[in-house]
Amino acid sequence: MLTIHRVTGVRRTEDGAVAAGHAVVVEGARIAAIGPYDELAVEYGDRARVREWDGVLTPGRHEPDGAAYLEAAYHPDPREAAELGTEPLTGAALSALDMSETRWGGSARRGLQRLLSTGTTSLTGPFTRPSVRTAVTRSGLRDRPAALTPGAPADFAVMAEDGTCLATVLGGRLVFRRR
C-alpha cells in the first residue's frame, strides 16, 4: 500500500535544511519518492492514503547507548509505578530487584517504547541478554540510521516545532504516534 506523509517540510539529513511543502511517499517498507506534496499528490494520490502531520519529517534519531539504556536499567511496568516510580532504575535500585530473563524482556519492550516515542529508529548494541536481544530484533530498530532517499528503508520520525516526536515509522510501519 502507498502512503503519502504530508508534513510541513522534509529534512533529508540530521542537520540539513527543511524543504517546506515536501512530502514522502512510502510503498511497503521503502521510500518511493520525496518531493513537493502537490507533485506527489498528482502522481500517487489516487492510489495512496494520506497521513497529515503538523511537523517536519526527519531521519530518525540514533541511540548510541542502546545497550546501556536497555541492559543496565530497568524500565518499570506501569503496574509497579506506586512502588518503583515511572523512571528507569539503575545502580543500587536495579541491584535490589529480582531480575529474571522474563522481567528483562518486559523492561526492554517498555524501554524500546520510550525510545520510539523520541523518534529513535536505530540503536547501538551489542545486546548480551537474550530477552533484550529478542525484544530489539522484534522492534524493527536497526543498528545504524537509514538514509532519507528513495529506495531506502522507510525509517523516519516526524517532529513538532517544539522538538517532541509526533510519529515514528520503521520499515513503513507507524510504530509510534503521539496522541
C-alpha positions as a Markdown table, in Angstrom:
| # | Residue | x | y | z |
|---|---|---|---|---|
| 1 | Met | 0.0 | 0.0 | 0.0 |
| 2 | Leu | 1.2 | 3.5 | -0.8 |
| 3 | Thr | 1.1 | 6.2 | 1.9 |
| 4 | Ile | 1.9 | 9.9 | 1.4 |
| 5 | His | 3.2 | 11.5 | 4.6 |
| 6 | Arg | 2.2 | 15.2 | 4.2 |
| 7 | Val | 4.2 | 17.4 | 6.6 |
| 8 | Thr | 5.2 | 21.0 | 6.9 |
| 9 | Gly | 8.6 | 20.1 | 5.5 |
| 10 | Val | 11.2 | 17.4 | 5.0 |
| 11 | Arg | 14.7 | 17.4 | 6.4 |
| 12 | Arg | 16.7 | 14.7 | 4.5 |
| 13 | Thr | 19.7 | 14.8 | 6.8 |
| 14 | Glu | 20.0 | 15.4 | 10.5 |
| 15 | Asp | 21.5 | 18.9 | 10.1 |
| 16 | Gly | 20.1 | 19.6 | 6.6 |
| 17 | Ala | 17.7 | 22.4 | 5.6 |
| 18 | Val | 14.0 | 21.9 | 5.7 |
| 19 | Ala | 12.3 | 21.6 | 2.3 |
| 20 | Ala | 9.0 | 23.3 | 3.0 |
| 21 | Gly | 5.9 | 21.8 | 1.4 |
| 22 | His | 7.7 | 18.5 | 0.6 |
| 23 | Ala | 6.3 | 15.1 | 1.5 |
| 24 | Val | 7.4 | 11.4 | 1.5 |
| 25 | Val | 5.8 | 8.5 | -0.3 |
| 26 | Val | 6.2 | 5.1 | 1.3 |
| 27 | Glu | 5.5 | 1.9 | -0.6 |
| 28 | Gly | 5.6 | -1.1 | 1.6 |
| 29 | Ala | 8.8 | -0.9 | 3.7 |
| 30 | Arg | 10.7 | 1.5 | 1.4 |
| 31 | Ile | 10.6 | 5.2 | 0.5 |
| 32 | Ala | 9.2 | 5.5 | -3.0 |
| 33 | Ala | 9.6 | 9.3 | -3.5 |
| 34 | Ile | 10.4 | 12.6 | -1.8 |
| 35 | Gly | 9.3 | 15.9 | -3.3 |
| 36 | Pro | 6.8 | 18.7 | -3.3 |
| 37 | Tyr | 3.5 | 17.4 | -2.0 |
| 38 | Asp | 1.5 | 18.9 | -4.9 |
| 39 | Glu | 3.5 | 16.9 | -7.4 |
| 40 | Leu | 3.4 | 13.7 | -5.4 |
| 41 | Ala | -0.3 | 14.0 | -4.9 |
| 42 | Val | -0.8 | 14.2 | -8.7 |
| 43 | Glu | 1.4 | 11.2 | -9.3 |
| 44 | Tyr | 0.4 | 8.9 | -6.4 |
| 45 | Gly | -2.8 | 10.5 | -4.9 |
| 46 | Asp | -5.4 | 8.3 | -6.5 |
| 47 | Arg | -3.6 | 5.1 | -5.2 |
| 48 | Ala | -2.3 | 6.3 | -1.8 |
| 49 | Arg | -3.7 | 7.2 | 1.6 |
| 50 | Val | -2.5 | 10.5 | 3.0 |
| 51 | Arg | -1.3 | 10.9 | 6.6 |
| 52 | Glu | -1.0 | 14.5 | 7.6 |
| 53 | Trp | 1.3 | 15.6 | 10.3 |
| 54 | Asp | 1.9 | 19.1 | 11.7 |
| 55 | Gly | 5.7 | 18.7 | 11.9 |
| 56 | Val | 8.9 | 18.1 | 10.0 |
| 57 | Leu | 9.8 | 14.7 | 8.7 |
| 58 | Thr | 13.4 | 13.8 | 9.5 |
| 59 | Pro | 15.7 | 10.9 | 9.6 |
| 60 | Gly | 15.1 | 9.1 | 12.9 |
| 61 | Arg | 17.3 | 9.5 | 16.0 |
| 62 | His | 20.2 | 7.1 | 16.6 |
| 63 | Glu | 20.7 | 6.0 | 20.2 |
| 64 | Pro | 24.4 | 5.2 | 20.6 |
| 65 | Asp | 24.0 | 4.0 | 24.2 |
| 66 | Gly | 21.2 | 1.5 | 23.3 |
| 67 | Ala | 22.8 | -1.4 | 25.2 |
| 68 | Ala | 23.3 | 0.6 | 28.4 |
| 69 | Tyr | 19.8 | 2.0 | 28.1 |
| 70 | Leu | 18.2 | -1.4 | 27.8 |
| 71 | Glu | 20.5 | -3.7 | 29.7 |
| 72 | Ala | 21.8 | -1.5 | 32.6 |
| 73 | Ala | 18.4 | 0.0 | 33.5 |
| 74 | Tyr | 15.0 | -1.4 | 34.5 |
| 75 | His | 12.0 | 0.3 | 32.9 |
| 76 | Pro | 9.2 | -0.3 | 35.4 |
| 77 | Asp | 5.9 | -1.7 | 34.4 |
| 78 | Pro | 3.0 | 0.9 | 34.9 |
| 79 | Arg | 1.5 | -1.5 | 37.5 |
| 80 | Glu | 4.7 | -1.0 | 39.5 |
| 81 | Ala | 4.6 | 2.8 | 39.5 |
| 82 | Ala | 3.4 | 3.1 | 43.1 |
| 83 | Glu | 6.3 | 1.0 | 44.3 |
| 84 | Leu | 9.1 | 1.8 | 41.8 |
| 85 | Gly | 8.1 | 5.0 | 40.1 |
| 86 | Thr | 8.0 | 5.5 | 36.4 |
| 87 | Glu | 11.6 | 6.4 | 35.5 |
| 88 | Pro | 14.3 | 3.8 | 34.7 |
| 89 | Leu | 16.1 | 2.3 | 37.7 |
| 90 | Thr | 19.9 | 1.9 | 37.7 |
| 91 | Gly | 22.6 | 1.2 | 40.3 |
| 92 | Ala | 21.5 | 0.1 | 43.7 |
| 93 | Ala | 17.8 | 0.4 | 42.9 |
| 94 | Leu | 18.3 | -2.0 | 40.0 |
| 95 | Ser | 20.5 | -4.4 | 42.1 |
| 96 | Ala | 17.7 | -4.6 | 44.7 |
| 97 | Leu | 15.3 | -6.1 | 42.1 |
| 98 | Asp | 14.9 | -9.8 | 41.3 |
| 99 | Met | 15.6 | -9.7 | 37.6 |
| 100 | Ser | 14.7 | -12.8 | 35.6 |
| 101 | Glu | 15.0 | -13.0 | 31.8 |
| 102 | Thr | 11.2 | -12.5 | 31.6 |
| 103 | Arg | 11.5 | -9.3 | 33.6 |
| 104 | Trp | 14.4 | -8.1 | 31.5 |
| 105 | Gly | 12.4 | -8.7 | 28.3 |
| 106 | Gly | 9.4 | -6.7 | 29.6 |
| 107 | Ser | 11.7 | -3.9 | 30.7 |
| 108 | Ala | 13.4 | -3.9 | 27.2 |
| 109 | Arg | 10.0 | -3.7 | 25.5 |
| 110 | Arg | 9.0 | -0.7 | 27.7 |
| 111 | Gly | 12.4 | 0.9 | 27.1 |
| 112 | Leu | 12.0 | 0.5 | 23.4 |
| 113 | Gln | 8.6 | 2.2 | 23.5 |
| 114 | Arg | 10.3 | 5.1 | 25.3 |
| 115 | Leu | 12.9 | 5.3 | 22.5 |
| 116 | Leu | 10.3 | 5.1 | 19.8 |
| 117 | Ser | 8.4 | 8.0 | 21.4 |
| 118 | Thr | 11.5 | 10.2 | 20.9 |
| 119 | Gly | 11.8 | 9.4 | 17.2 |
| 120 | Thr | 14.6 | 6.7 | 17.6 |
| 121 | Thr | 14.9 | 4.4 | 14.6 |
| 122 | Ser | 18.3 | 2.9 | 15.2 |
| 123 | Leu | 20.4 | 2.0 | 18.2 |
| 124 | Thr | 23.8 | 0.5 | 19.0 |
| 125 | Gly | 24.3 | -2.9 | 20.7 |
| 126 | Pro | 25.6 | -5.5 | 21.2 |
| 127 | Phe | 22.9 | -6.9 | 23.4 |
| 128 | Thr | 24.1 | -9.7 | 25.6 |
| 129 | Arg | 20.8 | -10.6 | 27.4 |
| 130 | Pro | 18.8 | -13.0 | 25.2 |
| 131 | Ser | 15.4 | -11.5 | 26.1 |
| 132 | Val | 16.7 | -7.9 | 25.4 |
| 133 | Arg | 18.2 | -9.0 | 22.1 |
| 134 | Thr | 14.9 | -10.6 | 21.1 |
| 135 | Ala | 12.9 | -7.5 | 22.0 |
| 136 | Val | 15.3 | -5.3 | 20.0 |
| 137 | Thr | 15.1 | -7.7 | 17.0 |
| 138 | Arg | 11.3 | -7.8 | 17.1 |
| 139 | Ser | 11.0 | -4.0 | 17.4 |
| 140 | Gly | 12.4 | -3.3 | 13.9 |
| 141 | Leu | 15.0 | -0.9 | 15.1 |
| 142 | Arg | 18.2 | -1.0 | 13.1 |
| 143 | Asp | 21.8 | -0.8 | 14.2 |
| 144 | Arg | 22.5 | 2.2 | 12.0 |
| 145 | Pro | 20.4 | 5.1 | 10.7 |
| 146 | Ala | 18.7 | 4.7 | 7.3 |
| 147 | Ala | 19.2 | 7.4 | 4.7 |
| 148 | Leu | 16.2 | 9.5 | 3.7 |
| 149 | Thr | 16.3 | 8.8 | 0.0 |
| 150 | Pro | 14.1 | 6.9 | -2.5 |
| 151 | Gly | 14.7 | 3.2 | -2.3 |
| 152 | Ala | 15.9 | 3.3 | 1.3 |
| 153 | Pro | 14.1 | 1.8 | 4.2 |
| 154 | Ala | 11.1 | 3.9 | 5.3 |
| 155 | Asp | 12.6 | 4.7 | 8.8 |
| 156 | Phe | 11.9 | 8.2 | 9.9 |
| 157 | Ala | 10.4 | 10.5 | 12.6 |
| 158 | Val | 8.0 | 13.5 | 12.4 |
| 159 | Met | 9.0 | 16.1 | 14.9 |
| 160 | Ala | 6.8 | 19.0 | 16.1 |
| 161 | Glu | 8.2 | 22.6 | 16.2 |
| 162 | Asp | 8.9 | 22.2 | 20.0 |
| 163 | Gly | 11.0 | 19.1 | 19.3 |
| 164 | Thr | 8.6 | 16.5 | 20.5 |
| 165 | Cys | 8.1 | 13.4 | 18.4 |
| 166 | Leu | 4.7 | 13.2 | 16.7 |
| 167 | Ala | 5.3 | 9.9 | 14.9 |
| 168 | Thr | 8.0 | 7.2 | 14.3 |
| 169 | Val | 7.9 | 5.0 | 11.3 |
| 170 | Leu | 10.0 | 1.8 | 10.9 |
| 171 | Gly | 10.1 | -0.2 | 7.7 |
| 172 | Gly | 7.0 | 1.7 | 6.6 |
| 173 | Arg | 5.0 | 0.8 | 9.7 |
| 174 | Leu | 3.7 | 3.5 | 12.1 |
| 175 | Val | 5.2 | 2.3 | 15.4 |
| 176 | Phe | 4.6 | 5.4 | 17.5 |
| 177 | Arg | 2.0 | 8.2 | 17.3 |
| 178 | Arg | 1.6 | 11.0 | 19.9 |
| 179 | Arg | -2.0 | 11.4 | 20.9 |
